[in-house]
Amino acid sequence: MTAPTLIVTQSFTHAEAALAHAGTIYSSGIAHLRQSMADFVAGHTPAQRIRANYPFVRVRTDTVARADSRLSYGFVAGPGVYETTLTRPDLFADYYRTQFELLLRNHGGPLEVGMSRQPIPVHFSFAEHDHVEGTISAERRMLMRDLFDLPDLAAMDDGIANGTHEVGPREPLPLALFTAPRVDYSLHRLRHYSGTAPEHFQNFVLFTNYQFYIDEFVRMGQEMMAKPLGQGGLLGDWPKHAAESDDYVAFVEPGNVITRRTGSAAAADDALGAPPPRLPQMPAYHLVRADRSGITMVNIGVGPANAKNISDHIAVLRPHAWLMLGHCAGLRNTQNLGDYVLAHGYVREDHVLDEELPLWVPIPPLAEVQMALERAVAEVTQLDGFELKKILRTGTVASTDNRNWELLPHPGPERRFSQSRAVALDMESATIAANGFRFRVPYGTLLCVSDKPLHGEIKLPGMANAFYRERVDQHLRIGMRAIELLRRQRQEELHSRKLRSFAEVAFQ
């Protein structure tokens, strides 16, 4: 077997040094695989198998003591040896550095960093704009299997996140929810489904089920990029006291098309972006801040399958929060079209997560997110107290996988929805919230009533168009304002202990 030069395991008491060593191991492995693949594409057939392994980080402790019992992450559950593989230290540098610092602070160290036994699949070594397999014959592609490590699904399951992972004899306990191959798999899926590179994703994510919201987000993003820094915040003068954020530096659209803020210099890779011939399945748009705490917005379309799919992959980026903004059916006669629903509970009839997260698991509301959303509604609408209740209702949201649930025999679903005290129904919100709970990503839902099928108010073209024009802009600004409020909070406050299990991994 041909492998890169062995880089020995070392112990570190400083996070930066540990991260640098992991980066050296990863870079050495990736360079080895890329050069070997380049030779293979050129026609050279090596006599031996080609392999490079991911770096790992390991911590050992013989005590349950930790520095601060109020933390929800950053410590291991008890005595033992804990380990995880690492990938893309360039992309995850800030995240890894923070996790390393917390482990050193809470357990005193040292951290061990070295070469793991987990091979890097050759597909995950390709550079952003490499399309190697398309340049070789079918016979050579088959030969790749004998010479290079390919993605192994057995190394990528979500057992750790699902709480079903069982550690074998003398195996280390997990330090993170995701192994390096699982992370790499999702990074590639994100490119495919969203049309943008993972590097552009921000730490706060808005999901929507309507293109109208994306159109408005694009308009607002381009409008902001046209202003030099210091010429006005994201929310402009509506309302004036919400115009706080003026530090977005770029807007990214599918195809990695980057618009820089007026007066800002272009980056070297900007010219590589190009609009795609057709939009991807779930296009993503990014309002970028230099510290990656900006806003990513994804059009997940209609249905729980897409909602699960894209949130499965965004979860590996460890965002600080994701919110669902979309339209719903109002289930109460007292609701009006255009009213808002703030979800504090979910009826899960979406079924896409039944295997990973049993239905008996409650999906609790998160106080930090709920308060930010309610305050954002009040600020943007300039209503409060009893007046705010006229347009905002807090309650249970039901999510179904049957778009034509209205056509089921009566009194079928209506009875269940009434028994659950549901006030609104859609097809995505419970999935987004449940996957947030499952992957320890703070979540929230703010929906807008667009029809009331139980009360004879169904969507009609003229009525729908008027409704969309009146409400989309306001609803989107509420979601963006909520993110600004969440960004003010410390990370350890936002990542609630409600999301952590008994024997939780240390990484956020």
NORRA-V547081 format. One record per backbone hydrogen bond with DSSP energy under -0.5 kcal/mol. CO is the residue of the C=O (numbers start at 1). NH is the residue of the N-H. If there is no record, write none. Layout:
CO|NH / CO|NH
This chain:
1|3 / 2|51 / 6|8 / 7|115 / 10|113 / 12|110 / 12|111 / 14|18 / 15|19 / 16|20 / 17|21 / 18|22 / 19|23 / 20|24 / 21|25 / 22|26 / 23|27 / 24|28 / 25|29 / 26|30 / 27|31 / 28|32 / 29|33 / 30|34 / 31|35 / 32|36 / 33|37 / 34|38 / 35|39 / 36|40 / 37|41 / 38|42 / 39|44 / 40|43 / 44|46 / 49|2 / 52|120 / 54|116 / 55|86 / 56|114 / 57|84 / 58|112 / 59|82 / 61|80 / 68|71 / 80|61 / 81|173 / 82|59 / 83|175 / 84|57 / 86|55 / 88|91 / 88|92 / 92|96 / 93|97 / 94|98 / 95|99 / 96|100 / 97|101 / 98|102 / 99|103 / 100|104 / 101|105 / 102|106 / 103|107 / 103|109 / 104|108 / 110|60 / 111|12 / 112|58 / 113|10 / 114|56 / 117|119 / 118|54 / 119|121 / 121|124 / 122|125 / 123|126 / 127|130 / 132|135 / 133|136 / 137|141 / 138|142 / 139|143 / 140|144 / 141|145 / 142|145 / 143|146 / 143|147 / 144|147 / 144|148 / 147|50 / 149|122 / 151|153 / 152|155 / 153|156 / 158|162 / 159|163 / 159|164 / 159|165 / 160|163 / 168|171 / 173|83 / 175|507 / 177|161 / 179|183 / 180|184 / 181|185 / 182|186 / 183|187 / 184|188 / 185|189 / 186|190 / 187|191 / 188|192 / 189|193 / 190|194 / 190|195 / 190|196 / 191|195 / 193|282 / 194|284 / 195|255 / 195|256 / 197|200 / 198|201 / 203|320 / 203|321 / 204|296 / 205|323 / 206|298 / 207|325 / 208|300 / 208|301 / 210|213 / 210|214 / 211|215 / 212|216 / 213|217 / 214|218 / 215|219 / 216|220 / 217|221 / 218|222 / 219|223 / 220|224 / 221|225 / 222|226 / 224|227 / 225|262 / 228|231 / 233|236 / 235|238 / 237|240 / 239|238 / 239|242 / 240|243 / 242|244 / 244|246 / 245|234 / 247|290 / 249|261 / 250|288 / 251|259 / 252|286 / 253|256 / 253|257 / 255|274 / 256|258 / 257|253 / 258|260 / 259|251 / 261|264 / 262|229 / 267|270 / 268|271 / 269|272 / 270|273 / 280|283 / 283|299 / 285|297 / 286|252 / 286|288 / 287|295 / 288|249 / 288|250 / 289|292 / 292|203 / 294|204 / 295|287 / 296|206 / 297|285 / 298|208 / 298|300 / 303|307 / 304|308 / 305|309 / 306|310 / 307|311 / 308|312 / 309|313 / 310|314 / 311|315 / 313|316 / 314|317 / 315|318 / 321|205 / 322|444 / 323|207 / 323|325 / 324|446 / 325|209 / 326|448 / 328|330 / 328|450 / 328|451 / 329|425 / 332|335 / 336|339 / 339|449 / 340|393 / 341|343 / 341|447 / 342|395 / 345|397 / 346|348 / 347|349 / 347|399 / 349|401 / 351|354 / 353|357 / 358|361 / 360|362 / 362|364 / 365|367 / 366|369 / 366|370 / 367|371 / 368|372 / 369|373 / 370|374 / 371|375 / 372|376 / 373|377 / 374|378 / 375|379 / 376|380 / 377|381 / 378|382 / 378|383 / 384|387 / 384|388 / 385|389 / 387|390 / 388|391 / 388|392 / 391|340 / 393|342 / 395|344 / 395|345 / 396|423 / 396|424 / 397|347 / 398|426 / 399|349 / 401|403 / 402|405 / 404|407 / 405|408 / 409|412 / 411|415 / 412|415 / 412|416 / 413|417 / 414|418 / 415|419 / 416|420 / 417|422 / 418|421 / 421|396 / 423|331 / 423|332 / 424|398 / 425|329 / 426|400 / 428|432 / 429|433 / 430|434 / 431|435 / 432|436 / 433|437 / 434|438 / 435|439 / 436|441 / 437|440 / 440|442 / 442|322 / 444|324 / 445|343 / 446|326 / 447|341 / 448|328 / 449|338 / 451|330 / 452|455 / 452|457 / 453|456 / 456|458 / 457|452 / 460|464 / 461|465 / 462|466 / 463|467 / 464|468 / 465|469 / 466|470 / 467|471 / 468|472 / 471|475 / 472|476 / 473|477 / 474|478 / 475|479 / 476|480 / 477|481 / 478|482 / 479|483 / 480|484 / 481|485 / 482|486 / 483|487 / 484|488 / 486|489 / 490|493 / 490|494 / 491|495 / 494|496 / 496|499 / 497|500 / 501|504 / 502|504 / 506|74
